[in-house]
Amino acid sequence: MRKLLFPLAVLSASFLSVSAEQALVLKMSDGSGKYIRLTDFPKIRITDNTFSVSTPANDLEFPRREVKSYSVADHDFSSVRTVGADCTLECRGLEIAISGLRENSAARLIDMAGRTVCLAKASSGKAVLTAPAPGAYLVETETSTFKTVLRK
């Protein structure tokens, strides 16, 4: 019985780490961290006053004094928080919580076939989108579009 349990434990541990990806990690002065997938091809630009990270989908800019350090490390993106021009996304399972939206602005969840699968209006600057199934989706707000992969 012991011989059977060990391979199962190793096998289940390898499945748990599937969502870990290489990321650019920004350690902020308040102790928080910002994580950007390396597969998004981030470009860093540092000036006297700003620390900028650009990807084809987003441009992020922080006051230089707020970025304590940066490095490359593995990060589990299964529960992801993404910061865009107008909002912040937090993915938990099949649910996407969006904050920082204008009142009554729309947020759409679009599948890879281009169909809108969920639509929500912001209330108190927040909206929640729920995907019908795991998979790759686009989240579209008034000023930002994000690509995300949702897992159960």
KEDOPA-84125 format. One record per atom (N, C-alpha, C): x, y, z. Coordinates in steps of 0.2 Angstrom, whole numbers, padded with zeros to 4 digits, always signed. Example, Ala and Ser with C-alpha at 12.3 -4.5 7.8 and 13.67 -1.06 7.14 Angstrom:
+0066-0028+0039 +0062-0022+0039 +0066-0016+0039 +0064-0011+0035 +0068-0005+0036 +0064+0000+0039 
END
This chain:
+0004-0006+0000 +0000+0000+0000 +0004+0006+0000 +0010+0006+0004 +0014+0012+0004 +0017+0014-0003 +0019+0009-0007 +0022+0010-0013 +0017+0013-0018 +0011+0012-0017 +0006+0015-0021 +0004+0022-0019 +0004+0024-0013 +0003+0031-0011 +0008+0036-0013 +0015+0034-0012 +0020+0038-0014 +0020+0041-0021 +0019+0037-0026 +0018+0039-0033 +0012+0044-0034 +0007+0042-0030 +0001+0047-0031 +0002+0054-0028 +0006+0054-0022 +0008+0060-0019 +0012+0064-0023 +0017+0061-0027 +0021+0065-0031 +0017+0067-0037 +0013+0063-0040 +0009+0065-0046 +0004+0071-0044 +0001+0070-0038 -0004+0076-0036 +0000+0082-0035 +0006+0082-0032 +0010+0088-0031 +0012+0091-0038 +0014+0087-0043 +0015+0090-0049 +0010+0093-0052 +0003+0091-0051 -0002+0094-0054 -0004+0101-0051 -0002+0101-0044 -0003+0108-0040 +0001+0113-0043 +0007+0112-0045 +0011+0117-0047 +0011+0119-0055 +0006+0116-0058 +0005+0118-0065 +0004+0125-0067 +0001+0129-0062 -0001+0136-0064 +0005+0141-0062 +0010+0138-0059 +0016+0142-0057 +0020+0144-0064 +0021+0151-0065 +0024+0153-0071 +0030+0158-0069 +0034+0159-0073 +0039+0164-0072 +0036+0171-0072 +0038+0175-0068 +0035+0182-0067 +0041+0187-0066 +0039+0193-0068 +0043+0199-0066 +0040+0201-0059 +0044+0201-0054 +0041+0203-0047 +0043+0210-0045 +0039+0214-0044 +0040+0221-0041 +0039+0221-0034 +0043+0222-0029 +0042+0223-0022 +0041+0230-0021 +0035+0232-0018 +0034+0239-0017 +0036+0241-0010 +0036+0247-0009 +0039+0250-0002 +0034+0248+0003 +0027+0247+0002 +0022+0246+0007 +0022+0238+0008 +0027+0234+0005 +0027+0227+0007 +0023+0223+0002 +0019+0226-0002 +0015+0222-0007 +0020+0220-0013 +0017+0216-0017 +0021+0214-0023 +0016+0214-0029 +0019+0216-0035 +0016+0216-0041 +0019+0211-0046 +0015+0207-0049 +0017+0201-0053 +0015+0202-0060 +0020+0201-0065 +0019+0202-0072 +0022+0196-0075 +0018+0192-0079 +0020+0186-0082 +0026+0188-0087 +0031+0184-0087 +0036+0185-0092 +0034+0183-0099 +0029+0179-0100 +0026+0178-0107 +0022+0184-0110 +0021+0189-0105 +0018+0195-0108 +0024+0200-0111 +0030+0198-0110 +0036+0201-0113 +0036+0208-0110 +0037+0209-0103 +0037+0215-0100 +0044+0219-0102 +0043+0226-0103 +0049+0230-0104 +0049+0235-0098 +0055+0235-0095 +0056+0240-0089 +0059+0246-0092 +0057+0252-0089 +0060+0258-0090 +0061+0262-0084 +0067+0264-0082 +0068+0267-0075 +0070+0274-0077 +0067+0279-0074 +0070+0286-0074 +0071+0288-0067 +0073+0295-0067 +0074+0298-0060 +0068+0297-0056 +0062+0298-0059 +0056+0299-0055 +0051+0293-0056 +0051+0289-0061 +0046+0284-0062 +0050+0277-0064 +0046+0272-0062 +0047+0265-0064 +0041+0262-0068 +0043+0261-0075 +0038+0259-0079 +0039+0252-0082 +0033+0248-0082 +0033+0242-0085 +0028+0242-0091 +0030+0240-0097 +0025+0240-0103 +0025+0233-0105 +0019+0231-0107 +0018+0225-0111 +0013+0227-0117 +0013+0222-0122 +0008+0224-0127 +0001+0225-0125 -0001+0223-0119 -0008+0224-0117 -0009+0230-0112 -0003+0232-0108 -0004+0237-0103 +0003+0241-0102 +0002+0247-0100 +0007+0251-0097 +0006+0253-0090 +0011+0251-0086 +0010+0252-0079 +0016+0257-0077 +0014+0262-0073 +0019+0267-0071 +0018+0268-0063 +0024+0268-0060 +0024+0269-0053 +0029+0274-0051 +0028+0278-0046 +0033+0283-0043 +0039+0278-0041 +0045+0280-0043 +0051+0276-0042 +0052+0274-0035 +0051+0279-0030 +0052+0278-0023 +0047+0272-0021 +0042+0271-0024 +0037+0265-0022 +0040+0258-0024 +0044+0258-0029 +0047+0251-0031 +0053+0250-0027 +0053+0245-0022 +0059+0244-0018 +0064+0240-0022 +0062+0235-0026 +0066+0230-0029 +0062+0227-0035 +0066+0223-0039 +0062+0219-0044 +0067+0213-0045 +0063+0208-0047 +0067+0201-0049 +0063+0197-0053 +0065+0191-0055 +0061+0186-0058 +0061+0180-0054 +0055+0177-0053 +0053+0172-0049 +0047+0168-0052 +0046+0162-0049 +0040+0158-0051 +0034+0161-0047 +0028+0162-0049 +0022+0164-0046 +0016+0160-0048 +0012+0159-0043 +0006+0155-0045 +0000+0160-0047 -0002+0160-0053 -0007+0165-0056 -0014+0162-0055 -0015+0157-0052 -0022+0154-0051 -0027+0159-0048 -0024+0163-0043 -0028+0168-0040 -0025+0174-0041 -0026+0178-0047 -0022+0183-0049 -0025+0190-0048 -0021+0195-0047 -0024+0202-0047 -0020+0205-0052 -0023+0209-0056 -0020+0212-0062 -0022+0220-0062 -0017+0224-0063 -0019+0231-0062 -0018+0234-0069 -0024+0238-0071 -0024+0241-0078 -0024+0248-0077 -0026+0252-0083 -0026+0259-0083 -0032+0261-0079 -0037+0258-0078 -0043+0260-0075 -0046+0256-0069 -0043+0250-0069 -0046+0245-0064 -0041+0240-0062 -0043+0236-0057 -0040+0230-0054 -0044+0224-0055 -0041+0219-0058 -0045+0212-0058 -0042+0208-0053 -0047+0204-0050 -0044+0198-0046 -0048+0192-0048 -0045+0187-0050 -0048+0181-0052 -0048+0175-0047 -0053+0173-0045 -0054+0167-0040 -0058+0162-0044 -0055+0156-0046 -0059+0151-0049 -0062+0154-0056 -0069+0153-0056 -0072+0156-0062 -0075+0163-0062 -0073+0166-0056 -0076+0173-0054 -0070+0178-0055 -0072+0184-0058 -0068+0189-0059 -0071+0195-0056 -0067+0198-0050 -0070+0204-0047 -0066+0210-0050 -0069+0215-0052 -0066+0221-0055 -0068+0227-0050 -0063+0230-0049 -0064+0237-0045 -0060+0242-0048 -0062+0248-0046 -0059+0255-0049 -0063+0257-0055 -0069+0254-0057 -0073+0256-0063 -0077+0263-0061 -0079+0266-0067 -0083+0272-0066 -0090+0269-0065 -0094+0273-0061 -0101+0271-0060 -0105+0269-0066 -0109+0264-0066 -0113+0261-0072 -0109+0260-0078 -0102+0259-0078 -0098+0257-0084 -0099+0250-0085 -0098+0248-0091 -0099+0241-0093 -0092+0237-0092 -0093+0230-0090 -0087+0226-0091 -0090+0220-0094 -0086+0217-0099 -0088+0211-0103 -0083+0206-0102 -0085+0200-0102 -0081+0194-0102 -0082+0191-0109 -0077+0190-0113 -0077+0188-0120 -0073+0181-0121 -0076+0176-0124 -0073+0170-0125 -0068+0170-0131 -0064+0165-0133 -0059+0166-0138 -0063+0165-0145 -0069+0164-0145 -0073+0164-0151 -0076+0171-0153 -0075+0176-0148 -0077+0183-0149 -0084+0184-0146 -0087+0179-0143 -0094+0180-0140 -0093+0183-0133 -0098+0187-0132 -0099+0190-0125 -0102+0185-0121 -0099+0182-0116 -0102+0177-0112 -0105+0179-0105 -0103+0185-0103 -0105+0188-0097 -0104+0196-0097 -0109+0200-0095 -0109+0207-0095 -0111+0209-0088 -0108+0214-0086 -0110+0217-0079 -0109+0225-0079 -0113+0228-0076 -0112+0236-0075 -0109+0237-0068 -0105+0242-0068 -0102+0244-0061 -0107+0247-0056 -0106+0245-0050 -0110+0248-0045 -0105+0249-0039 -0105+0255-0037 -0100+0258-0032 -0093+0256-0034 -0092+0257-0041 -0085+0256-0044 -0083+0249-0045 -0087+0244-0043 -0086+0237-0044 -0090+0233-0048 -0088+0227-0051 -0092+0223-0055 -0089+0216-0054 -0093+0211-0055 -0091+0204-0055 -0094+0200-0061 -0089+0197-0064 -0090+0193-0070 -0089+0185-0068 -0094+0181-0071 -0093+0174-0069 -0093+0170-0076 -0087+0166-0077 -0086+0163-0083 -0090+0156-0083 -0093+0154-0089 -0097+0148-0089 -0093+0142-0088 -0086+0142-0090 -0082+0136-0089 -0075+0138-0089 -0070+0134-0087 -0063+0136-0087 -0061+0137-0094 -0056+0141-0095 -0053+0143-0102 -0050+0150-0102 -0048+0152-0108 -0045+0158-0109 -0051+0163-0111 -0050+0169-0108 -0055+0174-0109 -0052+0181-0110 -0056+0186-0113 -0054+0193-0113 -0059+0196-0108 -0056+0201-0104 -0060+0205-0100 -0059+0212-0102 -0065+0215-0104 -0065+0222-0108 -0069+0227-0103 -0065+0232-0102 -0068+0238-0098 -0068+0244-0103 -0070+0250-0101 -0070+0256-0105 -0063+0257-0108 -0058+0256-0104 -0051+0259-0106 -0046+0253-0106 -0048+0247-0104 -0043+0242-0104 -0046+0235-0106 -0041+0231-0109 -0043+0224-0111 -0038+0220-0108 -0040+0214-0104 -0035+0210-0101 -0037+0203-0104 -0031+0199-0105 -0032+0192-0107 -0031+0188-0100 -0035+0183-0099 -0034+0179-0093 -0036+0172-0094 -0033+0167-0090 -0035+0160-0091 -0038+0158-0084 -0044+0156-0084 -0047+0154-0078 -0047+0146-0077 -0046+0144-0071 -0046+0137-0069 -0051+0137-0063 -0054+0131-0063 -0058+0129-0057 -0055+0130-0050 
END
